[in-house]
């Protein structure tokens, strides 16, 4: 799971915490990418706003914090397809 963040993003800490909790449920690792420091990776995922969360190559949330249920269901769907 990849969480795209920015230093001054007020929602990013909440998104990181949620992503870490859900990732732990599925035995996934979480990588945090600061879009200001690694713009190339963010662009590869077509991420232009933070927070954004991706599982594999699929961006699950862009510029918002999904609910716990939304994120859990999205992770399940992505894992079932891979």
mmCIF file of the N, C-alpha and C atoms, coordinates in Angstrom:
data_MODEL
# 
_entry.id   MODEL 
# 
loop_
_atom_site.group_PDB 
_atom_site.id 
_atom_site.type_symbol 
_atom_site.label_atom_id 
_atom_site.label_alt_id 
_atom_site.label_comp_id 
_atom_site.label_asym_id 
_atom_site.label_entity_id 
_atom_site.label_seq_id 
_atom_site.pdbx_PDB_ins_code 
_atom_site.Cartn_x 
_atom_site.Cartn_y 
_atom_site.Cartn_z 
_atom_site.occupancy 
_atom_site.B_iso_or_equiv 
_atom_site.pdbx_formal_charge 
_atom_site.auth_seq_id 
_atom_site.auth_comp_id 
_atom_site.auth_asym_id 
_atom_site.auth_atom_id 
_atom_site.pdbx_PDB_model_num 
ATOM 1   N N  . UNK A 1 1  ? 0.856   -1.163  0.000   1.00 0.00 ? 1  UNK A N  1 
ATOM 2   C CA . UNK A 1 1  ? 0.000   0.000   0.000   1.00 0.00 ? 1  UNK A CA 1 
ATOM 3   C C  . UNK A 1 1  ? 0.903   1.227   0.000   1.00 0.00 ? 1  UNK A C  1 
ATOM 4   N N  . UNK A 1 2  ? 0.511   2.219   -0.778  1.00 0.00 ? 2  UNK A N  1 
ATOM 5   C CA . UNK A 1 2  ? 1.279   3.453   -0.875  1.00 0.00 ? 2  UNK A CA 1 
ATOM 6   C C  . UNK A 1 2  ? 0.378   4.611   -0.465  1.00 0.00 ? 2  UNK A C  1 
ATOM 7   N N  . UNK A 1 3  ? 0.894   5.450   0.434   1.00 0.00 ? 3  UNK A N  1 
ATOM 8   C CA . UNK A 1 3  ? 0.164   6.638   0.860   1.00 0.00 ? 3  UNK A CA 1 
ATOM 9   C C  . UNK A 1 3  ? 0.953   7.849   0.375   1.00 0.00 ? 3  UNK A C  1 
ATOM 10  N N  . UNK A 1 4  ? 0.310   8.678   -0.429  1.00 0.00 ? 4  UNK A N  1 
ATOM 11  C CA . UNK A 1 4  ? 0.931   9.886   -0.950  1.00 0.00 ? 4  UNK A CA 1 
ATOM 12  C C  . UNK A 1 4  ? 0.564   11.042  -0.037  1.00 0.00 ? 4  UNK A C  1 
ATOM 13  N N  . UNK A 1 5  ? 1.585   11.755  0.441   1.00 0.00 ? 5  UNK A N  1 
ATOM 14  C CA . UNK A 1 5  ? 1.382   12.812  1.416   1.00 0.00 ? 5  UNK A CA 1 
ATOM 15  C C  . UNK A 1 5  ? 2.164   14.067  1.022   1.00 0.00 ? 5  UNK A C  1 
ATOM 16  N N  . UNK A 1 6  ? 1.874   15.141  1.740   1.00 0.00 ? 6  UNK A N  1 
ATOM 17  C CA . UNK A 1 6  ? 2.658   16.375  1.672   1.00 0.00 ? 6  UNK A CA 1 
ATOM 18  C C  . UNK A 1 6  ? 2.827   16.882  3.097   1.00 0.00 ? 6  UNK A C  1 
ATOM 19  N N  . UNK A 1 7  ? 3.911   17.583  3.309   1.00 0.00 ? 7  UNK A N  1 
ATOM 20  C CA . UNK A 1 7  ? 4.268   18.038  4.651   1.00 0.00 ? 7  UNK A CA 1 
ATOM 21  C C  . UNK A 1 7  ? 3.155   18.846  5.323   1.00 0.00 ? 7  UNK A C  1 
ATOM 22  N N  . UNK A 1 8  ? 2.523   19.755  4.611   1.00 0.00 ? 8  UNK A N  1 
ATOM 23  C CA . UNK A 1 8  ? 1.529   20.642  5.224   1.00 0.00 ? 8  UNK A CA 1 
ATOM 24  C C  . UNK A 1 8  ? 0.087   20.184  5.031   1.00 0.00 ? 8  UNK A C  1 
ATOM 25  N N  . UNK A 1 9  ? -0.110  18.958  4.626   1.00 0.00 ? 9  UNK A N  1 
ATOM 26  C CA . UNK A 1 9  ? -1.453  18.423  4.391   1.00 0.00 ? 9  UNK A CA 1 
ATOM 27  C C  . UNK A 1 9  ? -2.116  18.081  5.732   1.00 0.00 ? 9  UNK A C  1 
ATOM 28  N N  . UNK A 1 10 ? -3.233  18.735  6.062   1.00 0.00 ? 10 UNK A N  1 
ATOM 29  C CA . UNK A 1 10 ? -3.870  18.473  7.359   1.00 0.00 ? 10 UNK A CA 1 
ATOM 30  C C  . UNK A 1 10 ? -4.535  17.097  7.455   1.00 0.00 ? 10 UNK A C  1 
ATOM 31  N N  . UNK A 1 11 ? -4.916  16.515  6.312   1.00 0.00 ? 11 UNK A N  1 
ATOM 32  C CA . UNK A 1 11 ? -5.589  15.217  6.325   1.00 0.00 ? 11 UNK A CA 1 
ATOM 33  C C  . UNK A 1 11 ? -4.614  14.041  6.253   1.00 0.00 ? 11 UNK A C  1 
ATOM 34  N N  . UNK A 1 12 ? -3.375  14.302  5.889   1.00 0.00 ? 12 UNK A N  1 
ATOM 35  C CA . UNK A 1 12 ? -2.427  13.217  5.644   1.00 0.00 ? 12 UNK A CA 1 
ATOM 36  C C  . UNK A 1 12 ? -2.128  12.342  6.866   1.00 0.00 ? 12 UNK A C  1 
ATOM 37  N N  . UNK A 1 13 ? -1.941  12.903  8.057   1.00 0.00 ? 13 UNK A N  1 
ATOM 38  C CA . UNK A 1 13 ? -1.693  12.032  9.215   1.00 0.00 ? 13 UNK A CA 1 
ATOM 39  C C  . UNK A 1 13 ? -2.830  11.045  9.468   1.00 0.00 ? 13 UNK A C  1 
ATOM 40  N N  . UNK A 1 14 ? -4.065  11.481  9.273   1.00 0.00 ? 14 UNK A N  1 
ATOM 41  C CA . UNK A 1 14 ? -5.215  10.600  9.469   1.00 0.00 ? 14 UNK A CA 1 
ATOM 42  C C  . UNK A 1 14 ? -5.210  9.496   8.417   1.00 0.00 ? 14 UNK A C  1 
ATOM 43  N N  . UNK A 1 15 ? -4.933  9.872   7.169   1.00 0.00 ? 15 UNK A N  1 
ATOM 44  C CA . UNK A 1 15 ? -4.887  8.887   6.082   1.00 0.00 ? 15 UNK A CA 1 
ATOM 45  C C  . UNK A 1 15 ? -3.776  7.865   6.316   1.00 0.00 ? 15 UNK A C  1 
ATOM 46  N N  . UNK A 1 16 ? -2.612  8.319   6.778   1.00 0.00 ? 16 UNK A N  1 
ATOM 47  C CA . UNK A 1 16 ? -1.496  7.397   7.051   1.00 0.00 ? 16 UNK A CA 1 
ATOM 48  C C  . UNK A 1 16 ? -1.871  6.406   8.145   1.00 0.00 ? 16 UNK A C  1 
ATOM 49  N N  . UNK A 1 17 ? -2.519  6.899   9.198   1.00 0.00 ? 17 UNK A N  1 
ATOM 50  C CA . UNK A 1 17 ? -2.912  6.022   10.302  1.00 0.00 ? 17 UNK A CA 1 
ATOM 51  C C  . UNK A 1 17 ? -3.925  4.981   9.827   1.00 0.00 ? 17 UNK A C  1 
ATOM 52  N N  . UNK A 1 18 ? -4.924  5.416   9.086   1.00 0.00 ? 18 UNK A N  1 
ATOM 53  C CA . UNK A 1 18 ? -5.928  4.496   8.563   1.00 0.00 ? 18 UNK A CA 1 
ATOM 54  C C  . UNK A 1 18 ? -5.291  3.464   7.635   1.00 0.00 ? 18 UNK A C  1 
ATOM 55  N N  . UNK A 1 19 ? -4.445  3.914   6.734   1.00 0.00 ? 19 UNK A N  1 
ATOM 56  C CA . UNK A 1 19 ? -3.777  2.994   5.802   1.00 0.00 ? 19 UNK A CA 1 
ATOM 57  C C  . UNK A 1 19 ? -2.938  1.971   6.558   1.00 0.00 ? 19 UNK A C  1 
ATOM 58  N N  . UNK A 1 20 ? -2.236  2.401   7.585   1.00 0.00 ? 20 UNK A N  1 
ATOM 59  C CA . UNK A 1 20 ? -1.416  1.475   8.374   1.00 0.00 ? 20 UNK A CA 1 
ATOM 60  C C  . UNK A 1 20 ? -2.270  0.428   9.069   1.00 0.00 ? 20 UNK A C  1 
ATOM 61  N N  . UNK A 1 21 ? -3.392  0.838   9.617   1.00 0.00 ? 21 UNK A N  1 
ATOM 62  C CA . UNK A 1 21 ? -4.275  -0.099  10.308  1.00 0.00 ? 21 UNK A CA 1 
ATOM 63  C C  . UNK A 1 21 ? -4.862  -1.130  9.345   1.00 0.00 ? 21 UNK A C  1 
ATOM 64  N N  . UNK A 1 22 ? -5.328  -0.674  8.190   1.00 0.00 ? 22 UNK A N  1 
ATOM 65  C CA . UNK A 1 22 ? -5.918  -1.591  7.212   1.00 0.00 ? 22 UNK A CA 1 
ATOM 66  C C  . UNK A 1 22 ? -4.842  -2.487  6.606   1.00 0.00 ? 22 UNK A C  1 
ATOM 67  N N  . UNK A 1 23 ? -3.692  -1.932  6.313   1.00 0.00 ? 23 UNK A N  1 
ATOM 68  C CA . UNK A 1 23 ? -2.591  -2.729  5.760   1.00 0.00 ? 23 UNK A CA 1 
ATOM 69  C C  . UNK A 1 23 ? -2.211  -3.848  6.723   1.00 0.00 ? 23 UNK A C  1 
ATOM 70  N N  . UNK A 1 24 ? -2.187  -3.550  8.010   1.00 0.00 ? 24 UNK A N  1 
ATOM 71  C CA . UNK A 1 24 ? -1.845  -4.570  9.009   1.00 0.00 ? 24 UNK A CA 1 
ATOM 72  C C  . UNK A 1 24 ? -2.859  -5.714  8.990   1.00 0.00 ? 24 UNK A C  1 
ATOM 73  N N  . UNK A 1 25 ? -4.129  -5.398  8.777   1.00 0.00 ? 25 UNK A N  1 
ATOM 74  C CA . UNK A 1 25 ? -5.165  -6.439  8.710   1.00 0.00 ? 25 UNK A CA 1 
ATOM 75  C C  . UNK A 1 25 ? -4.908  -7.417  7.563   1.00 0.00 ? 25 UNK A C  1 
ATOM 76  N N  . UNK A 1 26 ? -4.334  -6.915  6.475   1.00 0.00 ? 26 UNK A N  1 
ATOM 77  C CA . UNK A 1 26 ? -4.112  -7.736  5.285   1.00 0.00 ? 26 UNK A CA 1 
ATOM 78  C C  . UNK A 1 26 ? -2.662  -8.193  5.139   1.00 0.00 ? 26 UNK A C  1 
ATOM 79  N N  . UNK A 1 27 ? -1.828  -7.867  6.108   1.00 0.00 ? 27 UNK A N  1 
ATOM 80  C CA . UNK A 1 27 ? -0.420  -8.252  6.045   1.00 0.00 ? 27 UNK A CA 1 
ATOM 81  C C  . UNK A 1 27 ? 0.352   -7.500  4.970   1.00 0.00 ? 27 UNK A C  1 
ATOM 82  N N  . UNK A 1 28 ? -0.051  -6.271  4.698   1.00 0.00 ? 28 UNK A N  1 
ATOM 83  C CA . UNK A 1 28 ? 0.617   -5.458  3.685   1.00 0.00 ? 28 UNK A CA 1 
ATOM 84  C C  . UNK A 1 28 ? 1.582   -4.466  4.329   1.00 0.00 ? 28 UNK A C  1 
ATOM 85  N N  . UNK A 1 29 ? 2.562   -4.077  3.575   1.00 0.00 ? 29 UNK A N  1 
ATOM 86  C CA . UNK A 1 29 ? 3.487   -3.021  3.989   1.00 0.00 ? 29 UNK A CA 1 
ATOM 87  C C  . UNK A 1 29 ? 2.915   -1.685  3.528   1.00 0.00 ? 29 UNK A C  1 
ATOM 88  N N  . UNK A 1 30 ? 3.264   -0.618  4.228   1.00 0.00 ? 30 UNK A N  1 
ATOM 89  C CA . UNK A 1 30 ? 2.846   0.725   3.832   1.00 0.00 ? 30 UNK A CA 1 
ATOM 90  C C  . UNK A 1 30 ? 4.087   1.534   3.496   1.00 0.00 ? 30 UNK A C  1 
ATOM 91  N N  . UNK A 1 31 ? 4.056   2.146   2.325   1.00 0.00 ? 31 UNK A N  1 
ATOM 92  C CA . UNK A 1 31 ? 5.132   3.043   1.913   1.00 0.00 ? 31 UNK A CA 1 
ATOM 93  C C  . UNK A 1 31 ? 4.537   4.440   1.831   1.00 0.00 ? 31 UNK A C  1 
ATOM 94  N N  . UNK A 1 32 ? 5.202   5.391   2.441   1.00 0.00 ? 32 UNK A N  1 
ATOM 95  C CA . UNK A 1 32 ? 4.752   6.781   2.366   1.00 0.00 ? 32 UNK A CA 1 
ATOM 96  C C  . UNK A 1 32 ? 5.602   7.511   1.345   1.00 0.00 ? 32 UNK A C  1 
ATOM 97  N N  . UNK A 1 33 ? 4.950   8.225   0.446   1.00 0.00 ? 33 UNK A N  1 
ATOM 98  C CA . UNK A 1 33 ? 5.670   8.997   -0.554  1.00 0.00 ? 33 UNK A CA 1 
ATOM 99  C C  . UNK A 1 33 ? 5.243   10.455  -0.418  1.00 0.00 ? 33 UNK A C  1 
ATOM 100 N N  . UNK A 1 34 ? 6.213   11.302  -0.141  1.00 0.00 ? 34 UNK A N  1 
ATOM 101 C CA . UNK A 1 34 ? 5.980   12.742  -0.083  1.00 0.00 ? 34 UNK A CA 1 
ATOM 102 C C  . UNK A 1 34 ? 6.011   13.247  -1.515  1.00 0.00 ? 34 UNK A C  1 
ATOM 103 N N  . UNK A 1 35 ? 4.880   13.728  -2.016  1.00 0.00 ? 35 UNK A N  1 
ATOM 104 C CA . UNK A 1 35 ? 4.802   14.112  -3.426  1.00 0.00 ? 35 UNK A CA 1 
ATOM 105 C C  . UNK A 1 35 ? 5.710   15.287  -3.759  1.00 0.00 ? 35 UNK A C  1 
ATOM 106 N N  . UNK A 1 36 ? 6.067   16.093  -2.772  1.00 0.00 ? 36 UNK A N  1 
ATOM 107 C CA . UNK A 1 36 ? 6.989   17.204  -3.023  1.00 0.00 ? 36 UNK A CA 1 
ATOM 108 C C  . UNK A 1 36 ? 8.416   16.702  -3.220  1.00 0.00 ? 36 UNK A C  1 
ATOM 109 N N  . UNK A 1 37 ? 8.754   15.590  -2.594  1.00 0.00 ? 37 UNK A N  1 
ATOM 110 C CA . UNK A 1 37 ? 10.102  15.036  -2.707  1.00 0.00 ? 37 UNK A CA 1 
ATOM 111 C C  . UNK A 1 37 ? 10.212  14.012  -3.819  1.00 0.00 ? 37 UNK A C  1 
ATOM 112 N N  . UNK A 1 38 ? 9.110   13.354  -4.177  1.00 0.00 ? 38 UNK A N  1 
ATOM 113 C CA . UNK A 1 38 ? 9.134   12.294  -5.193  1.00 0.00 ? 38 UNK A CA 1 
ATOM 114 C C  . UNK A 1 38 ? 7.973   12.492  -6.167  1.00 0.00 ? 38 UNK A C  1 
ATOM 115 N N  . UNK A 1 39 ? 8.016   13.601  -6.868  1.00 0.00 ? 39 UNK A N  1 
ATOM 116 C CA . UNK A 1 39 ? 6.953   13.951  -7.801  1.00 0.00 ? 39 UNK A CA 1 
ATOM 117 C C  . UNK A 1 39 ? 6.844   12.945  -8.943  1.00 0.00 ? 39 UNK A C  1 
ATOM 118 N N  . UNK A 1 40 ? 7.949   12.380  -9.353  1.00 0.00 ? 40 UNK A N  1 
ATOM 119 C CA . UNK A 1 40 ? 7.932   11.422  -10.468 1.00 0.00 ? 40 UNK A CA 1 
ATOM 120 C C  . UNK A 1 40 ? 7.069   10.211  -10.122 1.00 0.00 ? 40 UNK A C  1 
ATOM 121 N N  . UNK A 1 41 ? 7.250   9.662   -8.930  1.00 0.00 ? 41 UNK A N  1 
ATOM 122 C CA . UNK A 1 41 ? 6.429   8.515   -8.527  1.00 0.00 ? 41 UNK A CA 1 
ATOM 123 C C  . UNK A 1 41 ? 4.965   8.909   -8.439  1.00 0.00 ? 41 UNK A C  1 
ATOM 124 N N  . UNK A 1 42 ? 4.688   10.076  -7.880  1.00 0.00 ? 42 UNK A N  1 
ATOM 125 C CA . UNK A 1 42 ? 3.300   10.540  -7.788  1.00 0.00 ? 42 UNK A CA 1 
ATOM 126 C C  . UNK A 1 42 ? 2.687   10.646  -9.185  1.00 0.00 ? 42 UNK A C  1 
ATOM 127 N N  . UNK A 1 43 ? 3.436   11.178  -10.129 1.00 0.00 ? 43 UNK A N  1 
ATOM 128 C CA . UNK A 1 43 ? 2.926   11.303  -11.490 1.00 0.00 ? 43 UNK A CA 1 
ATOM 129 C C  . UNK A 1 43 ? 2.718   9.942   -12.148 1.00 0.00 ? 43 UNK A C  1 
ATOM 130 N N  . UNK A 1 44 ? 3.554   8.968   -11.808 1.00 0.00 ? 44 UNK A N  1 
ATOM 131 C CA . UNK A 1 44 ? 3.378   7.617   -12.349 1.00 0.00 ? 44 UNK A CA 1 
ATOM 132 C C  . UNK A 1 44 ? 2.044   7.020   -11.909 1.00 0.00 ? 44 UNK A C  1 
ATOM 133 N N  . UNK A 1 45 ? 1.578   7.411   -10.744 1.00 0.00 ? 45 UNK A N  1 
ATOM 134 C CA . UNK A 1 45 ? 0.288   6.949   -10.229 1.00 0.00 ? 45 UNK A CA 1 
ATOM 135 C C  . UNK A 1 45 ? -0.841  7.925   -10.587 1.00 0.00 ? 45 UNK A C  1 
ATOM 136 N N  . UNK A 1 46 ? -0.512  8.993   -11.308 1.00 0.00 ? 46 UNK A N  1 
ATOM 137 C CA . UNK A 1 46 ? -1.481  10.047  -11.641 1.00 0.00 ? 46 UNK A CA 1 
ATOM 138 C C  . UNK A 1 46 ? -2.071  10.688  -10.395 1.00 0.00 ? 46 UNK A C  1 
ATOM 139 N N  . UNK A 1 47 ? -1.233  10.867  -9.384  1.00 0.00 ? 47 UNK A N  1 
ATOM 140 C CA . UNK A 1 47 ? -1.665  11.491  -8.137  1.00 0.00 ? 47 UNK A CA 1 
ATOM 141 C C  . UNK A 1 47 ? -1.281  12.963  -8.176  1.00 0.00 ? 47 UNK A C  1 
ATOM 142 N N  . UNK A 1 48 ? -2.280  13.819  -8.025  1.00 0.00 ? 48 UNK A N  1 
ATOM 143 C CA . UNK A 1 48 ? -2.035  15.260  -8.029  1.00 0.00 ? 48 UNK A CA 1 
ATOM 144 C C  . UNK A 1 48 ? -2.500  15.922  -6.734  1.00 0.00 ? 48 UNK A C  1 
ATOM 145 N N  . UNK A 1 49 ? -3.159  15.163  -5.868  1.00 0.00 ? 49 UNK A N  1 
ATOM 146 C CA . UNK A 1 49 ? -3.639  15.733  -4.614  1.00 0.00 ? 49 UNK A CA 1 
ATOM 147 C C  . UNK A 1 49 ? -3.398  14.745  -3.480  1.00 0.00 ? 49 UNK A C  1 
ATOM 148 N N  . UNK A 1 50 ? -3.298  15.298  -2.282  1.00 0.00 ? 50 UNK A N  1 
ATOM 149 C CA . UNK A 1 50 ? -3.045  14.468  -1.118  1.00 0.00 ? 50 UNK A CA 1 
ATOM 150 C C  . UNK A 1 50 ? -4.166  14.671  -0.105  1.00 0.00 ? 50 UNK A C  1 
ATOM 151 N N  . UNK A 1 51 ? -4.396  13.670  0.728   1.00 0.00 ? 51 UNK A N  1 
ATOM 152 C CA . UNK A 1 51 ? -3.765  12.354  0.701   1.00 0.00 ? 51 UNK A CA 1 
ATOM 153 C C  . UNK A 1 51 ? -4.369  11.483  -0.404  1.00 0.00 ? 51 UNK A C  1 
ATOM 154 N N  . UNK A 1 52 ? -3.561  10.601  -0.927  1.00 0.00 ? 52 UNK A N  1 
ATOM 155 C CA . UNK A 1 52 ? -4.023  9.595   -1.871  1.00 0.00 ? 52 UNK A CA 1 
ATOM 156 C C  . UNK A 1 52 ? -3.475  8.252   -1.421  1.00 0.00 ? 52 UNK A C  1 
ATOM 157 N N  . UNK A 1 53 ? -4.230  7.194   -1.680  1.00 0.00 ? 53 UNK A N  1 
ATOM 158 C CA . UNK A 1 53 ? -3.834  5.858   -1.241  1.00 0.00 ? 53 UNK A CA 1 
ATOM 159 C C  . UNK A 1 53 ? -3.929  4.909   -2.426  1.00 0.00 ? 53 UNK A C  1 
ATOM 160 N N  . UNK A 1 54 ? -2.871  4.121   -2.631  1.00 0.00 ? 54 UNK A N  1 
ATOM 161 C CA . UNK A 1 54 ? -2.853  3.140   -3.714  1.00 0.00 ? 54 UNK A CA 1 
ATOM 162 C C  . UNK A 1 54 ? -2.532  1.767   -3.157  1.00 0.00 ? 54 UNK A C  1 
ATOM 163 N N  . UNK A 1 55 ? -3.130  0.758   -3.791  1.00 0.00 ? 55 UNK A N  1 
ATOM 164 C CA . UNK A 1 55 ? -2.781  -0.637  -3.509  1.00 0.00 ? 55 UNK A CA 1 
ATOM 165 C C  . UNK A 1 55 ? -2.371  -1.229  -4.841  1.00 0.00 ? 55 UNK A C  1 
ATOM 166 N N  . UNK A 1 56 ? -1.159  -1.737  -4.888  1.00 0.00 ? 56 UNK A N  1 
ATOM 167 C CA . UNK A 1 56 ? -0.637  -2.182  -6.169  1.00 0.00 ? 56 UNK A CA 1 
ATOM 168 C C  . UNK A 1 56 ? -0.561  -0.980  -7.084  1.00 0.00 ? 56 UNK A C  1 
ATOM 169 N N  . UNK A 1 57 ? -1.079  -1.101  -8.278  1.00 0.00 ? 57 UNK A N  1 
ATOM 170 C CA . UNK A 1 57 ? -1.050  0.026   -9.212  1.00 0.00 ? 57 UNK A CA 1 
ATOM 171 C C  . UNK A 1 57 ? -2.359  0.801   -9.226  1.00 0.00 ? 57 UNK A C  1 
ATOM 172 N N  . UNK A 1 58 ? -3.323  0.404   -8.398  1.00 0.00 ? 58 UNK A N  1 
ATOM 173 C CA . UNK A 1 58 ? -4.635  1.061   -8.390  1.00 0.00 ? 58 UNK A CA 1 
ATOM 174 C C  . UNK A 1 58 ? -4.730  2.097   -7.281  1.00 0.00 ? 58 UNK A C  1 
ATOM 175 N N  . UNK A 1 59 ? -5.040  3.326   -7.654  1.00 0.00 ? 59 UNK A N  1 
ATOM 176 C CA . UNK A 1 59 ? -5.253  4.377   -6.665  1.00 0.00 ? 59 UNK A CA 1 
ATOM 177 C C  . UNK A 1 59 ? -6.683  4.247   -6.156  1.00 0.00 ? 59 UNK A C  1 
ATOM 178 N N  . UNK A 1 60 ? -6.795  4.057   -4.863  1.00 0.00 ? 60 UNK A N  1 
ATOM 179 C CA . UNK A 1 60 ? -8.090  3.813   -4.230  1.00 0.00 ? 60 UNK A CA 1 
ATOM 180 C C  . UNK A 1 60 ? -8.757  5.121   -3.810  1.00 0.00 ? 60 UNK A C  1 
ATOM 181 N N  . UNK A 1 61 ? -7.975  6.068   -3.350  1.00 0.00 ? 61 UNK A N  1 
ATOM 182 C CA . UNK A 1 61 ? -8.517  7.350   -2.895  1.00 0.00 ? 61 UNK A CA 1 
ATOM 183 C C  . UNK A 1 61 ? -7.594  8.473   -3.361  1.00 0.00 ? 61 UNK A C  1 
ATOM 184 N N  . UNK A 1 62 ? -8.179  9.528   -3.873  1.00 0.00 ? 62 UNK A N  1 
ATOM 185 C CA . UNK A 1 62 ? -7.405  10.687  -4.332  1.00 0.00 ? 62 UNK A CA 1 
ATOM 186 C C  . UNK A 1 62 ? -7.901  11.937  -3.619  1.00 0.00 ? 62 UNK A C  1 
ATOM 187 N N  . UNK A 1 63 ? -7.012  12.558  -2.868  1.00 0.00 ? 63 UNK A N  1 
ATOM 188 C CA . UNK A 1 63 ? -7.334  13.828  -2.230  1.00 0.00 ? 63 UNK A CA 1 
ATOM 189 C C  . UNK A 1 63 ? -8.374  13.757  -1.142  1.00 0.00 ? 63 UNK A C  1 
ATOM 190 N N  . UNK A 1 64 ? -8.600  12.567  -0.616  1.00 0.00 ? 64 UNK A N  1 
ATOM 191 C CA . UNK A 1 64 ? -9.598  12.399  0.434   1.00 0.00 ? 64 UNK A CA 1 
ATOM 192 C C  . UNK A 1 64 ? -9.227  11.225  1.326   1.00 0.00 ? 64 UNK A C  1 
ATOM 193 N N  . UNK A 1 65 ? -9.886  11.151  2.441   1.00 0.00 ? 65 UNK A N  1 
ATOM 194 C CA . UNK A 1 65 ? -9.696  10.023  3.348   1.00 0.00 ? 65 UNK A CA 1 
ATOM 195 C C  . UNK A 1 65 ? -10.912 9.114   3.180   1.00 0.00 ? 65 UNK A C  1 
ATOM 196 N N  . UNK A 1 66 ? -10.694 7.898   2.702   1.00 0.00 ? 66 UNK A N  1 
ATOM 197 C CA . UNK A 1 66 ? -11.838 6.984   2.574   1.00 0.00 ? 66 UNK A CA 1 
ATOM 198 C C  . UNK A 1 66 ? -12.278 6.530   3.961   1.00 0.00 ? 66 UNK A C  1 
ATOM 199 N N  . UNK A 1 67 ? -13.499 6.036   4.051   1.00 0.00 ? 67 UNK A N  1 
ATOM 200 C CA . UNK A 1 67 ? -13.918 5.449   5.320   1.00 0.00 ? 67 UNK A CA 1 
ATOM 201 C C  . UNK A 1 67 ? -13.152 4.136   5.504   1.00 0.00 ? 67 UNK A C  1 
ATOM 202 N N  . UNK A 1 68 ? -13.132 3.654   6.715   1.00 0.00 ? 68 UNK A N  1 
ATOM 203 C CA . UNK A 1 68 ? -12.469 2.377   7.001   1.00 0.00 ? 68 UNK A CA 1 
ATOM 204 C C  . UNK A 1 68 ? -13.067 1.265   6.127   1.00 0.00 ? 68 UNK A C  1 
ATOM 205 N N  . UNK A 1 69 ? -14.386 1.253   6.019   1.00 0.00 ? 69 UNK A N  1 
ATOM 206 C CA . UNK A 1 69 ? -15.060 0.221   5.229   1.00 0.00 ? 69 UNK A CA 1 
ATOM 207 C C  . UNK A 1 69 ? -14.702 0.346   3.749   1.00 0.00 ? 69 UNK A C  1 
ATOM 208 N N  . UNK A 1 70 ? -14.706 1.569   3.219   1.00 0.00 ? 70 UNK A N  1 
ATOM 209 C CA . UNK A 1 70 ? -14.356 1.781   1.811   1.00 0.00 ? 70 UNK A CA 1 
ATOM 210 C C  . UNK A 1 70 ? -12.938 1.295   1.512   1.00 0.00 ? 70 UNK A C  1 
ATOM 211 N N  . UNK A 1 71 ? -12.010 1.642   2.391   1.00 0.00 ? 71 UNK A N  1 
ATOM 212 C CA . UNK A 1 71 ? -10.624 1.238   2.165   1.00 0.00 ? 71 UNK A CA 1 
ATOM 213 C C  . UNK A 1 71 ? -10.468 -0.273  2.273   1.00 0.00 ? 71 UNK A C  1 
ATOM 214 N N  . UNK A 1 72 ? -11.083 -0.871  3.278   1.00 0.00 ? 72 UNK A N  1 
ATOM 215 C CA . UNK A 1 72 ? -11.008 -2.319  3.455   1.00 0.00 ? 72 UNK A CA 1 
ATOM 216 C C  . UNK A 1 72 ? -11.581 -3.038  2.227   1.00 0.00 ? 72 UNK A C  1 
ATOM 217 N N  . UNK A 1 73 ? -12.747 -2.601  1.750   1.00 0.00 ? 73 UNK A N  1 
ATOM 218 C CA . UNK A 1 73 ? -13.365 -3.228  0.583   1.00 0.00 ? 73 UNK A CA 1 
ATOM 219 C C  . UNK A 1 73 ? -12.529 -3.041  -0.670  1.00 0.00 ? 73 UNK A C  1 
ATOM 220 N N  . UNK A 1 74 ? -11.932 -1.876  -0.834  1.00 0.00 ? 74 UNK A N  1 
ATOM 221 C CA . UNK A 1 74 ? -11.084 -1.626  -2.005  1.00 0.00 ? 74 UNK A CA 1 
ATOM 222 C C  . UNK A 1 74 ? -9.849  -2.513  -1.977  1.00 0.00 ? 74 UNK A C  1 
ATOM 223 N N  . UNK A 1 75 ? -9.244  -2.670  -0.811  1.00 0.00 ? 75 UNK A N  1 
ATOM 224 C CA . UNK A 1 75 ? -8.074  -3.536  -0.688  1.00 0.00 ? 75 UNK A CA 1 
ATOM 225 C C  . UNK A 1 75 ? -8.448  -4.976  -1.005  1.00 0.00 ? 75 UNK A C  1 
ATOM 226 N N  . UNK A 1 76 ? -9.575  -5.440  -0.471  1.00 0.00 ? 76 UNK A N  1 
ATOM 227 C CA . UNK A 1 76 ? -10.041 -6.802  -0.773  1.00 0.00 ? 76 UNK A CA 1 
ATOM 228 C C  . UNK A 1 76 ? -10.205 -6.994  -2.270  1.00 0.00 ? 76 UNK A C  1 
ATOM 229 N N  . UNK A 1 77 ? -10.862 -6.020  -2.919  1.00 0.00 ? 77 UNK A N  1 
ATOM 230 C CA . UNK A 1 77 ? -11.105 -6.120  -4.365  1.00 0.00 ? 77 UNK A CA 1 
ATOM 231 C C  . UNK A 1 77 ? -9.791  -6.178  -5.156  1.00 0.00 ? 77 UNK A C  1 
ATOM 232 N N  . UNK A 1 78 ? -8.856  -5.325  -4.793  1.00 0.00 ? 78 UNK A N  1 
ATOM 233 C CA . UNK A 1 78 ? -7.570  -5.302  -5.505  1.00 0.00 ? 78 UNK A CA 1 
ATOM 234 C C  . UNK A 1 78 ? -6.820  -6.614  -5.288  1.00 0.00 ? 78 UNK A C  1 
ATOM 235 N N  . UNK A 1 79 ? -6.816  -7.120  -4.068  1.00 0.00 ? 79 UNK A N  1 
ATOM 236 C CA . UNK A 1 79 ? -6.088  -8.365  -3.776  1.00 0.00 ? 79 UNK A CA 1 
ATOM 237 C C  . UNK A 1 79 ? -6.725  -9.564  -4.461  1.00 0.00 ? 79 UNK A C  1 
ATOM 238 N N  . UNK A 1 80 ? -8.047  -9.564  -4.569  1.00 0.00 ? 80 UNK A N  1 
ATOM 239 C CA . UNK A 1 80 ? -8.727  -10.670 -5.242  1.00 0.00 ? 80 UNK A CA 1 
ATOM 240 C C  . UNK A 1 80 ? -8.429  -10.677 -6.736  1.00 0.00 ? 80 UNK A C  1 
ATOM 241 N N  . UNK A 1 81 ? -8.193  -9.522  -7.314  1.00 0.00 ? 81 UNK A N  1 
ATOM 242 C CA . UNK A 1 81 ? -7.924  -9.422  -8.756  1.00 0.00 ? 81 UNK A CA 1 
ATOM 243 C C  . UNK A 1 81 ? -6.466  -9.717  -9.100  1.00 0.00 ? 81 UNK A C  1 
ATOM 244 N N  . UNK A 1 82 ? -5.598  -9.737  -8.102  1.00 0.00 ? 82 UNK A N  1 
ATOM 245 C CA . UNK A 1 82 ? -4.172  -9.937  -8.411  1.00 0.00 ? 82 UNK A CA 1 
ATOM 246 C C  . UNK A 1 82 ? -3.727  -11.362 -8.219  1.00 0.00 ? 82 UNK A C  1 
# 
